[in-house]
Amino acid sequence: MDTMLYLLAFVVVLLAQSSVTSAYQKYKQVQNERGVTGAQVARRILDNNNLYDVALEITNSTLGDHYDPSKKVIRLSPDIYYGTSIASVSVAAHECGHAIQHAENYGFIALRNSILPFCSIASNLAWPALFIGLFFAMEPLLYIGIIMLVGVLLFQVVTLPVEFNASSRALWILSSDGIIYDEEVSSAKKMLSAAAMTYVAAVISSALQILRFLLIANRRRD
């Protein structure tokens, strides 16, 4: 049973990653009709929201686009920064959504930041604790590892509304500000929805892993 749960968790993550990669490759080939780049879109959105102090930088990591609140900078991969595709403007707008959330002190951002220190430690120590607990039959350590995984799951659950809200903001801005035409909105939505599914998959995967280790711990107790 626990092996099946492990495989199921692996498949869920693999399918989600495959979905976002497929969507990205598809919509990277579809150019937006206005011909604006991801960087132009990002700068326009930031300035329209009075976020003049948020900088734009290029990162060499493919699909490593992110907003860094500590330095107030949005980092975009070259394809997103210079690209004029639907994927480029969608991802750029999504990251701007995070910058706007931070500026507005969006509720789930504050909650996520409050549990981040514990979850960062938990994500690094959970697996060593689990494996040591299993290998040396140290039941307390095994349960500590499970508790740490629950902390990671909590962080992932709180992250979901943050990501969905950023995508909703992005779609609304792209449409209402006339950055893309109405007929392009559905393509942008599909791109962002595929990306959001990776976060859903992470939640499902973590939940399955927790259930797996609980079953192992109960079996060893019996």
N, C-alpha and C positions, 0 to 999 in steps of 0.2 A: 504493500500500500504506500509506504513512504517513498519507494523508488518511483512509483507512478506519479506521486505528487511532485517530486523533483523534476521529472520529465515534463509534466504539464506546465510547471512554472517556467521551465526553459523554453518550451514551445510558445507560450504566451508572449514572452519577451521577444523571441525571434520573429514572430509574426508581426508584432507592433513595429519593430525596427525595420522589417522588410517593407511594411506598409508606408512608413514615412519616407524611406529611401526611394520607393517606387513613385510616390506622389511628388517628391522633390525633383526626381529626374524627369517626370512628365511635365510639370509646370515650369521647370527651368527652360524648357523648349518653347513655352508659350509667352510671347512678348506682350507686355501691356501696351495698349493702343496709344497712350500718351507718350510713351518712350522715355519715361522718367526712371532714374536709377534708384536702387535701394537707399543709397546715401542721400540723394536729393529728397526722397520721401521722408526719411528719418529726420533730416534737418528741418524740413517744412513742418512736420508734426510737432517736433520739439519746440520750435520757435512759436508756433501757433498756440502752444500751451505755456508760453513764457518760461520754458526750460532752456534758456540761453546758456546756462552754466553746464549743461550736459554735453560732453564732447563725443565725437565719433572717431573710432579707431578701426584699423584693419587687423584681423587675427588670421593666422594661416591655417587654423583648424576648420576643416570642412564640417558644416553644420554645428560649429562651435559658437555660434552667434549667441550673445548674452548681454545683459545689462549688469554692470558692476556698481551697486549703490554706494559702496565705500569710496569709490573714486569718481562717481558720477560720470561714467563713460559707457557708451554702447559700443560693443566690439562686434564687427560684422566680418564674415569671411569674404574673400575677394569676389566670389560669384554673386554674393548678396550686395556688397558695397557698390560694385561697378555694374552689376547686371540690371537689365531692364525687363526681366521676366516677371510673370505673376508670382513666382516663388520668391523672387528678390524683394518685391514691394510688400508682400505678405509677411515675410519673416522680419523685415525691417520695421514694419508697423507694429508687429507683435512685441518686439523688444522695446519700442517706444511706449507701448502699453504698460510695460513694467516700470519704466521711468515715471510715467504719470501716476501709477499706483504709489510709488515711493514718495512722490511729491505730495500726494493727497493723504499719505499715511493710511492707505487702504487696510482695513481691519485684519484680514488674513495675513497680510505682509507682517504686521506687528506681531501676530501670534506665531507665525513661522520663525521670525527672528528671535523670539523669546525662547523657543525650544531648540534652536539651531545648535548652541554649544553642546548640549547633552547629546543630541542626535549625531553630531560630528564625531564625538568620542565613541558613541555606541556603534556607528557604522564601521569604525576602525577596529574595535575590540570584539564585536559580536561573534564573528566567525572564528577567530582564534580561541575564544572562550568555549564555543560550541565543540570545536574539534578536540580541544584538550579534555573537555568534560566527557566527550564520548570515548576517546582513546584510553584515558586513564580511569574511566568509570567514576568520575567525580560528579555526582548528581547535582550538588549545589551550583557548581560552575556551569553545568549544562543549563540549568534554569536561569542563571544570570545572563547567559548568552541569549536565551529566548526572550527575556525581558528587554534586552538591548535591541533585539529584532523588532519587538513591539514598538519601541521608541522610534526606530527607523520608519516603521509603517505609519506611525502617527504623523511624522514629518511629511511623508509622501501623501497622506490623506489631506493634510492642510495645504499642501502644494497644489492640489487639484483645482480648487476654486481660484487660486492665484493665476494659474495658467489659462483656465477657461475664461476668466474675466479679462485677461490681457488680450486674448484672441477676439473676444466680443468687442472690446474697445477698438482693436485694430480694424475689424470689418466695418464697424460703424464709421470710423474716421475716414477710411479709404473711400467709402461710399458717399458719406455726407459732405466731405470736402472736395468731392469730384476728382480725387486722385486717380481712380479707375472708373470705368463706365459700369452701368448697372449690369450689363450682360457678363461682366468679368467677375462680379462679386461671388457667384457660385463657385468659380474655379478657385478663388482665394479662400473661400470657406472650406473647400475640400482639402486644400493644402494644409490649412491650419488645424483642421479636424484630425487629419492623419498624424500630425505632430503631437497633438494633445493625447492621442491614444497611447503614446509611449509612456505617459505618466499614469494612465489608467492601468496599463499592463504592469508597470512597476508595483502598483498597489496590489494587484491580483497576485503577482509573483511572490511578493513579501508575505502576503496572507497565507499562501499555499506552503511556503517554507516554514512559517511558524507552526502551522497545523502539522506539517511533517515531523518537526522536531518534538512537538508535544506527543505525538503518537510514539515516537522512538523512546522518549522519556517514560511514558506510561508503560510501555512494553518492558522496559528494563526494570521498572519498579515491580511489575508482576513476576 
